Amino acid sequence: MKTENFSFTLTTNKTPQEVFKAVTNVRGWWTGYHAEMIKGGTEKLNDEFLFSAADGIHVTKQRLIEVIPDQKVVWLVTESNLSFLDQPDEWTGTKVIFDISTKKGKTQLVFTHEGLTPEVECYDSCAPSWAAYLENRLLPLIESGKGVAV
């Protein structure tokens, strides 16, 4: 049986450059639902940033390990404390991948959280959360160039 990482695809009429700019503006889309906070750089190779939900239920540290302008961004989760899980460091060592390409005259963004599979505890809550952030926060940022007010 093949293990499937969580993946989600967005398609837009915006350019790969506009999609890349939005992806690397992490404060513009991965915040807002529960007063999350981001500290650190989110744009360049080897930048590190801390994501923390204000109530402390989700704290992760990411390092950008691959940055190809207008094509790809990869975060390595170097630390994680998801206090709602039996294994709170479940995300440590996983990768968050943003692949940007052009398909049939549109820009396609394929998001993959490598290591977030149906076999891990977080999948049932984390996969829908990622989908919500991507569709309801990142896509509007791509489309408008502005984050969604909360």
C-alpha positions as semicolon CSV with decimal commas, in nm:
position;residue;x (nm);y (nm);z (nm)
1;M;0,000;0,000;0,000
2;K;0,134;0,340;-0,102
3;T;0,140;0,611;0,165
4;E;0,003;0,943;0,040
5;N;0,130;1,274;0,172
6;F;-0,130;1,547;0,208
7;S;-0,145;1,746;-0,114
8;F;-0,366;2,031;-0,229
9;T;-0,372;2,209;-0,565
10;L;-0,468;2,569;-0,641
11;T;-0,504;2,717;-0,990
12;T;-0,501;3,086;-1,075
13;N;-0,473;3,328;-1,365
14;K;-0,197;3,510;-1,175
15;T;0,166;3,471;-1,282
16;P;0,414;3,230;-1,122
17;Q;0,592;3,541;-0,989
18;E;0,275;3,658;-0,812
19;V;0,214;3,310;-0,667
20;F;0,574;3,287;-0,543
21;K;0,549;3,632;-0,382
22;A;0,232;3,528;-0,197
23;V;0,373;3,192;-0,083
24;T;0,679;3,360;0,069
25;N;0,460;3,623;0,240
26;V;0,374;3,370;0,510
27;R;0,243;3,640;0,746
28;G;-0,010;3,731;0,478
29;W;-0,178;3,392;0,478
30;W;-0,073;3,156;0,762
31;T;-0,217;3,377;1,032
32;G;-0,556;3,495;1,139
33;Y;-0,774;3,205;1,247
34;H;-0,657;3,178;1,606
35;A;-0,432;3,484;1,651
36;E;-0,127;3,299;1,521
37;M;0,208;3,468;1,518
38;I;0,510;3,433;1,290
39;K;0,860;3,541;1,387
40;G;1,160;3,531;1,154
41;G;1,233;3,537;0,781
42;T;1,007;3,357;0,534
43;E;1,149;3,443;0,193
44;K;1,514;3,343;0,138
45;L;1,713;3,020;0,145
46;N;1,805;2,927;0,505
47;D;1,555;3,174;0,655
48;E;1,397;3,034;0,971
49;F;1,063;3,125;1,117
50;L;0,855;3,027;1,416
51;F;0,480;2,975;1,384
52;S;0,294;2,990;1,712
53;A;-0,076;2,982;1,785
54;A;-0,140;3,229;2,067
55;D;-0,284;2,961;2,290
56;G;0,029;2,748;2,245
57;I;-0,148;2,445;2,101
58;H;0,065;2,459;1,783
59;V;0,426;2,576;1,774
60;T;0,657;2,490;1,486
61;K;0,990;2,614;1,354
62;Q;1,059;2,597;0,981
63;R;1,377;2,652;0,776
64;L;1,364;2,727;0,404
65;I;1,582;2,456;0,251
66;E;1,497;2,511;-0,115
67;V;1,397;2,836;-0,283
68;I;1,373;2,854;-0,662
69;P;1,213;3,188;-0,751
70;D;0,875;3,151;-0,922
71;Q;0,901;2,768;-0,912
72;K;0,944;2,610;-0,571
73;V;0,973;2,669;-0,196
74;V;1,047;2,394;0,057
75;W;1,031;2,429;0,435
76;L;1,188;2,173;0,667
77;V;1,006;2,159;1,000
78;T;1,297;2,155;1,245
79;E;1,094;2,171;1,567
80;S;0,731;2,105;1,648
81;N;0,510;2,104;1,951
82;L;0,151;2,026;1,866
83;S;0,021;1,991;2,219
84;F;-0,309;1,836;2,111
85;L;-0,127;1,522;1,987
86;D;-0,003;1,220;2,181
87;Q;0,328;1,271;1,995
88;P;0,358;1,652;1,993
89;D;0,675;1,653;1,779
90;E;0,504;1,463;1,498
91;W;0,580;1,735;1,239
92;T;0,955;1,749;1,319
93;G;1,147;1,636;1,011
94;T;0,853;1,677;0,774
95;K;0,868;1,904;0,470
96;V;0,619;2,158;0,341
97;I;0,655;2,194;-0,035
98;F;0,512;2,456;-0,270
99;D;0,556;2,362;-0,640
100;I;0,463;2,636;-0,888
101;S;0,416;2,560;-1,257
102;T;0,220;2,669;-1,564
103;K;-0,053;2,436;-1,693
104;K;-0,281;2,519;-1,986
105;G;-0,214;2,893;-1,960
106;K;-0,278;2,909;-1,584
107;T;-0,048;2,897;-1,285
108;Q;-0,078;2,587;-1,070
109;L;0,040;2,566;-0,710
110;V;0,075;2,217;-0,570
111;F;0,113;2,217;-0,192
112;T;0,245;1,898;-0,033
113;H;0,312;1,833;0,336
114;E;0,556;1,545;0,307
115;G;0,514;1,330;0,615
116;L;0,155;1,431;0,682
117;T;-0,009;1,102;0,584
118;P;-0,334;0,933;0,685
119;E;-0,131;0,707;0,917
120;V;-0,024;0,991;1,150
121;E;-0,240;1,126;1,431
122;C;-0,246;1,485;1,307
123;Y;-0,380;1,402;0,962
124;D;-0,752;1,426;1,045
125;S;-0,719;1,775;1,192
126;C;-0,412;1,910;1,009
127;A;-0,513;1,822;0,652
128;P;-0,843;2,015;0,667
129;S;-0,665;2,305;0,838
130;W;-0,405;2,323;0,562
131;A;-0,683;2,311;0,300
132;A;-0,863;2,599;0,474
133;Y;-0,550;2,813;0,495
134;L;-0,463;2,746;0,131
135;E;-0,808;2,803;-0,013
136;N;-0,935;3,076;0,219
137;R;-0,614;3,265;0,296
138;L;-0,338;3,194;0,042
139;L;-0,556;3,196;-0,271
140;P;-0,715;3,533;-0,185
141;L;-0,365;3,673;-0,118
142;I;-0,252;3,544;-0,458
143;E;-0,557;3,687;-0,631
144;S;-0,559;4,030;-0,465
145;G;-0,200;4,077;-0,348
146;K;-0,341;4,158;-0,004
147;G;-0,398;3,939;0,301
148;V;-0,750;3,869;0,417
149;A;-0,857;4,081;0,712
150;V;-0,982;3,889;1,015
